Amino acid sequence: MAISKMQAEFTCDMAEIWNIVTSLENYSWRSDISRIVITEPGKQFEERTKDGYVTHFTITALEMYRRYEFDMDNENMSGHWTGIFSQCGNRVRIDFTEDVTAKKNIMKPFVKGYLKKQQQKYIADLRRALENRQ
């Protein structure tokens, strides 16, 4: 099991960042995703990477402007993602935590580093998306 946490702050409206992160229809801002398929509206979806990997997601919590959580599973790992959103004056703080278990022993030493890299890419993509909307 590997746990990776990422925090970031943005100068924006809470609704704006919430809508970007939780939208399953508008994912063009994500540099690593080629497609999202909604398999059960409001509950389940699949992300397809540009490399062809498919990850299945089941939404487990959705508290508007506060918390977004889901379980995830693919051929290489399974785990849980939690996103906490908080308003601090004119800034929005996000706290993202991924708790992942590798399914293949050979991958276990690399999981935490991979998660950190993915989280950094996600935050960079999110920053660009917010900058492009202004």
Residue, then its C-alpha position, 0 to 999 in steps of 0.5 A: m500500500a502506498i499513500s500519496k498526498m498533494q496540497a495546492e492553493f489557487t486564487c479562484d472561485m470555489a465553484e470554478i475549481w469544483n466544476i473543473v475537478t468533478s466534471l466528467e464531460n469536460y476533461s480536455w484540460r487533462s494532459d494524460i487522459s484521452r477519454i472518460v466514459i460514464t458507465e453509470p451516471g453519478k456513480q461510475f466512470e472509466e478513464r482511458t489514458k493516452d497510453g491505452y490504460v483503462t481505470h474504473f472509478t466508483i464515486t463514494a462521496l460527493e459533498m458539493y464544494r467540500r469533498y469528492e471521493f472514489d474507489m479506483d481499479n485497473e489491471n495494475m492497482s486498486g485504491h481510493w482517492t479523496g479530494i478535500f476543498s476549502q475556501c481561505g479568503n479569495r483562495v481555494r485549497i485542495d488536499f488530495t490523498e491517494d491510497v493505492t495497492a499495487k497488484k503486481n509485486i514488481m510494481k510495489p517499490f515504484v507506486k509511491g513515486y508514480l503517484k507523486k508524479q501523477q499528482q504533480k501533473y494533475i495539479a499543473d494541468l489544473r493550474r493551466a485550466l484555471e489560467n486559461r479560463q481567466 
